[in-house]
Amino acid sequence: MITLTKIDNSLVTVNADEIEIVETFHDTTVSLKSGKKLIVQESADDIIAKVIFYRQLCFSNYFNEPDIKSTDSL
């Protein structure tokens, strides 16, 4: 989940996996798979960075798991 700032300065938390398109004209519009559109203050680059950071957090424990094939357990 990532938190974005709507035009009226209210915060909205969005499921990063539901983002389909991010368009930037005068404002940034986030289109979700549901068809809903959000106009936010963040730039497309900021949204991409937030999604990358979120995904890194999701997988950080996966890649830091101890090696279960360790010879210590033999």
N, CA and C atoms as an extended XYZ file, in Angstrom:
222
Properties=species:S:1:pos:R:3:atomname:S:1:resname:S:1:resid:I:1 pbc="F F F"
N         0.846       -1.173        0.000 N   MET     1
C         0.000        0.000        0.000 CA  MET     1
C         0.896        1.241        0.000 C   MET     1
N         0.479        2.246       -0.751 N   ILE     2
C         1.205        3.515       -0.772 CA  ILE     2
C         0.217        4.636       -0.442 C   ILE     2
N         0.731        5.686        0.165 N   THR     3
C        -0.109        6.825        0.525 CA  THR     3
C         0.164        7.970       -0.435 C   THR     3
N        -0.906        8.520       -0.994 N   LEU     4
C        -0.831        9.633       -1.935 CA  LEU     4
C        -1.640       10.803       -1.398 C   LEU     4
N        -1.345       11.996       -1.894 N   THR     5
C        -2.033       13.210       -1.472 CA  THR     5
C        -2.964       13.674       -2.581 C   THR     5
N        -4.255       13.720       -2.264 N   LYS     6
C        -5.221       14.205       -3.247 CA  LYS     6
C        -5.101       15.720       -3.385 C   LYS     6
N        -5.748       16.270       -4.368 N   ILE     7
C        -5.676       17.706       -4.657 CA  ILE     7
C        -6.141       18.554       -3.466 C   ILE     7
N        -7.116       18.039       -2.691 N   ASP     8
C        -7.630       18.794       -1.540 CA  ASP     8
C        -6.783       18.586       -0.281 C   ASP     8
N        -5.569       18.045       -0.445 N   ASN     9
C        -4.609       17.778        0.626 CA  ASN     9
C        -4.987       16.623        1.545 C   ASN     9
N        -6.047       15.901        1.242 N   SER    10
C        -6.374       14.718        2.033 CA  SER    10
C        -5.517       13.550        1.550 C   SER    10
N        -5.237       12.647        2.470 N   LEU    11
C        -4.405       11.497        2.143 CA  LEU    11
C        -5.281       10.313        1.778 C   LEU    11
N        -4.795        9.522        0.839 N   VAL    12
C        -5.492        8.308        0.433 CA  VAL    12
C        -4.438        7.211        0.306 C   VAL    12
N        -4.764        6.035        0.824 N   THR    13
C        -3.860        4.902        0.726 CA  THR    13
C        -4.373        3.979       -0.363 C   THR    13
N        -3.482        3.642       -1.293 N   VAL    14
C        -3.854        2.902       -2.491 CA  VAL    14
C        -3.079        1.588       -2.532 C   VAL    14
N        -3.762        0.539       -2.937 N   ASN    15
C        -3.101       -0.739       -3.164 CA  ASN    15
C        -2.243       -0.590       -4.422 C   ASN    15
N        -0.942       -0.674       -4.254 N   ALA    16
C        -0.020       -0.465       -5.377 CA  ALA    16
C        -0.249       -1.464       -6.510 C   ALA    16
N        -0.751       -2.646       -6.174 N   ASP    17
C        -1.001       -3.657       -7.202 CA  ASP    17
C        -2.218       -3.332       -8.063 C   ASP    17
N        -3.036       -2.389       -7.630 N   GLU    18
C        -4.241       -2.012       -8.372 CA  GLU    18
C        -4.020       -0.843       -9.320 C   GLU    18
N        -2.843       -0.245       -9.291 N   ILE    19
C        -2.557        0.882      -10.190 CA  ILE    19
C        -2.350        0.339      -11.595 C   ILE    19
N        -3.087        0.918      -12.526 N   GLU    20
C        -2.985        0.486      -13.917 CA  GLU    20
C        -2.192        1.494      -14.755 C   GLU    20
N        -2.540        2.787      -14.609 N   ILE    21
C        -1.902        3.835      -15.413 CA  ILE    21
C        -1.676        5.060      -14.535 C   ILE    21
N        -0.533        5.714      -14.728 N   VAL    22
C        -0.265        7.010      -14.099 CA  VAL    22
C        -0.001        7.992      -15.233 C   VAL    22
N        -0.836        9.029      -15.311 N   GLU    23
C        -0.722       10.030      -16.381 CA  GLU    23
C        -0.440       11.394      -15.768 C   GLU    23
N         0.428       12.150      -16.422 N   THR    24
C         0.729       13.493      -15.950 CA  THR    24
C         0.433       14.487      -17.049 C   THR    24
N        -0.480       15.396      -16.754 N   PHE    25
C        -0.755       16.539      -17.621 CA  PHE    25
C        -0.445       17.756      -16.769 C   PHE    25
N        -1.444       18.480      -16.332 N   HIS    26
C        -1.218       19.549      -15.351 CA  HIS    26
C        -1.146       18.935      -13.963 C   HIS    26
N        -1.974       17.948      -13.721 N   ASP    27
C        -1.983       17.199      -12.470 CA  ASP    27
C        -1.643       15.752      -12.798 C   ASP    27
N        -1.443       14.954      -11.770 N   THR    28
C        -1.174       13.533      -11.983 CA  THR    28
C        -2.453       12.757      -11.729 C   THR    28
N        -2.843       11.933      -12.685 N   THR    29
C        -4.036       11.103      -12.568 CA  THR    29
C        -3.613        9.646      -12.476 C   THR    29
N        -4.107        8.978      -11.420 N   VAL    30
C        -3.826        7.561      -11.219 CA  VAL    30
C        -5.091        6.795      -11.566 C   VAL    30
N        -4.997        5.907      -12.533 N   SER    31
C        -6.130        5.066      -12.921 CA  SER    31
C        -5.950        3.693      -12.293 C   SER    31
N        -7.001        3.229      -11.608 N   LEU    32
C        -6.962        1.928      -10.958 CA  LEU    32
C        -7.636        0.885      -11.834 C   LEU    32
N        -7.359       -0.371      -11.576 N   LYS    33
C        -7.950       -1.463      -12.349 CA  LYS    33
C        -9.468       -1.467      -12.247 C   LYS    33
N       -10.013       -0.920      -11.159 N   SER    34
C       -11.463       -0.867      -10.970 CA  SER    34
C       -12.127        0.167      -11.872 C   SER    34
N       -11.304        1.018      -12.495 N   GLY    35
C       -11.843        2.090      -13.325 CA  GLY    35
C       -11.866        3.431      -12.611 C   GLY    35
N       -11.661        3.408      -11.304 N   LYS    36
C       -11.636        4.647      -10.526 CA  LYS    36
C       -10.379        5.432      -10.853 C   LYS    36
N       -10.502        6.770      -10.860 N   LYS    37
C        -9.373        7.645      -11.141 CA  LYS    37
C        -9.163        8.577       -9.954 C   LYS    37
N        -7.907        8.792       -9.610 N   LEU    38
C        -7.545        9.695       -8.523 CA  LEU    38
C        -6.635       10.784       -9.075 C   LEU    38
N        -6.915       12.020       -8.723 N   ILE    39
C        -6.025       13.127       -9.084 CA  ILE    39
C        -5.213       13.433       -7.841 C   ILE    39
N        -3.894       13.328       -7.983 N   VAL    40
C        -3.014       13.460       -6.827 CA  VAL    40
C        -1.949       14.514       -7.068 C   VAL    40
N        -1.299       14.934       -5.970 N   GLN    41
C        -0.266       15.963       -6.053 CA  GLN    41
C         1.097       15.412       -6.427 C   GLN    41
N         1.355       14.141       -6.138 N   GLU    42
C         2.660       13.551       -6.429 CA  GLU    42
C         2.875       13.447       -7.937 C   GLU    42
N         4.132       13.517       -8.335 N   SER    43
C         4.474       13.337       -9.750 CA  SER    43
C         4.487       11.844      -10.066 C   SER    43
N         4.495       11.527      -11.345 N   ALA    44
C         4.570       10.124      -11.760 CA  ALA    44
C         5.851        9.485      -11.224 C   ALA    44
N         6.963       10.209      -11.259 N   ASP    45
C         8.228        9.682      -10.745 CA  ASP    45
C         8.151        9.391       -9.248 C   ASP    45
N         7.468       10.260       -8.499 N   ASP    46
C         7.299       10.034       -7.056 CA  ASP    46
C         6.466        8.779       -6.794 C   ASP    46
N         5.426        8.589       -7.575 N   ILE    47
C         4.562        7.412       -7.414 CA  ILE    47
C         5.345        6.146       -7.745 C   ILE    47
N         6.110        6.187       -8.809 N   ILE    48
C         6.934        5.031       -9.172 CA  ILE    48
C         7.911        4.703       -8.045 C   ILE    48
N         8.544        5.715       -7.477 N   ALA    49
C         9.491        5.503       -6.372 CA  ALA    49
C         8.790        4.889       -5.165 C   ALA    49
N         7.568        5.351       -4.866 N   LYS    50
C         6.818        4.799       -3.740 CA  LYS    50
C         6.463        3.329       -3.980 C   LYS    50
N         6.072        3.002       -5.200 N   VAL    51
C         5.728        1.611       -5.528 CA  VAL    51
C         6.969        0.726       -5.432 C   VAL    51
N         8.092        1.196       -5.937 N   ILE    52
C         9.334        0.417       -5.854 CA  ILE    52
C         9.721        0.191       -4.398 C   ILE    52
N         9.655        1.236       -3.581 N   PHE    53
C         9.991        1.105       -2.161 CA  PHE    53
C         9.059        0.121       -1.472 C   PHE    53
N         7.759        0.212       -1.765 N   TYR    54
C         6.768       -0.715       -1.190 CA  TYR    54
C         7.100       -2.156       -1.566 C   TYR    54
N         7.409       -2.385       -2.814 N   ARG    55
C         7.725       -3.751       -3.265 CA  ARG    55
C         9.018       -4.249       -2.639 C   ARG    55
N         9.990       -3.367       -2.461 N   GLN    56
C        11.233       -3.764       -1.799 CA  GLN    56
C        10.949       -4.202       -0.366 C   GLN    56
N        10.071       -3.466        0.315 N   LEU    57
C         9.698       -3.850        1.678 CA  LEU    57
C         9.000       -5.205        1.698 C   LEU    57
N         8.143       -5.440        0.733 N   CYS    58
C         7.407       -6.705        0.672 CA  CYS    58
C         8.344       -7.898        0.520 C   CYS    58
N         9.405       -7.738       -0.250 N   PHE    59
C        10.295       -8.852       -0.537 CA  PHE    59
C        11.561       -8.863        0.305 C   PHE    59
N        11.763       -7.852        1.156 N   SER    60
C        13.009       -7.779        1.915 CA  SER    60
C        13.185       -8.973        2.841 C   SER    60
N        12.137       -9.414        3.510 N   ASN    61
C        12.254      -10.571        4.390 CA  ASN    61
C        12.462      -11.849        3.595 C   ASN    61
N        11.906      -11.928        2.425 N   TYR    62
C        12.044      -13.114        1.590 CA  TYR    62
C        13.510      -13.357        1.239 C   TYR    62
N        14.208      -12.285        0.881 N   PHE    63
C        15.593      -12.426        0.462 CA  PHE    63
C        16.569      -12.474        1.632 C   PHE    63
N        16.102      -12.171        2.839 N   ASN    64
C        16.966      -12.209        4.010 CA  ASN    64
C        16.739      -13.440        4.874 C   ASN    64
N        15.977      -14.397        4.383 N   GLU    65
C        15.717      -15.629        5.135 CA  GLU    65
C        17.017      -16.391        5.301 C   GLU    65
N        17.183      -17.057        6.434 N   PRO    66
C        18.382      -17.891        6.602 CA  PRO    66
C        18.380      -19.061        5.636 C   PRO    66
N        19.548      -19.509        5.285 N   ASP    67
C        19.696      -20.635        4.365 CA  ASP    67
C        19.272      -21.920        5.065 C   ASP    67
N        18.161      -22.506        4.633 N   ILE    68
C        17.642      -23.710        5.306 CA  ILE    68
C        18.449      -24.948        4.952 C   ILE    68
N        19.349      -24.844        3.991 N   LYS    69
C        20.189      -25.972        3.597 CA  LYS    69
C        21.525      -25.960        4.327 C   LYS    69
N        21.589      -25.180        5.378 N   SER    70
C        22.830      -25.044        6.123 CA  SER    70
C        23.317      -26.382        6.654 C   SER    70
N        24.613      -26.585        6.638 N   THR    71
C        25.188      -27.833        7.144 CA  THR    71
C        25.137      -27.907        8.655 C   THR    71
N        24.835      -26.797        9.354 N   ASP    72
C        24.732      -26.819       10.806 CA  ASP    72
C        23.626      -27.726       11.293 C   ASP    72
N        22.596      -27.913       10.508 N   SER    73
C        21.457      -28.711       10.940 CA  SER    73
C        21.644      -30.188       10.655 C   SER    73
N        22.751      -30.581       10.020 N   LEU    74
C        22.999      -31.992        9.685 CA  LEU    74
C        23.544      -32.763       10.832 C   LEU    74
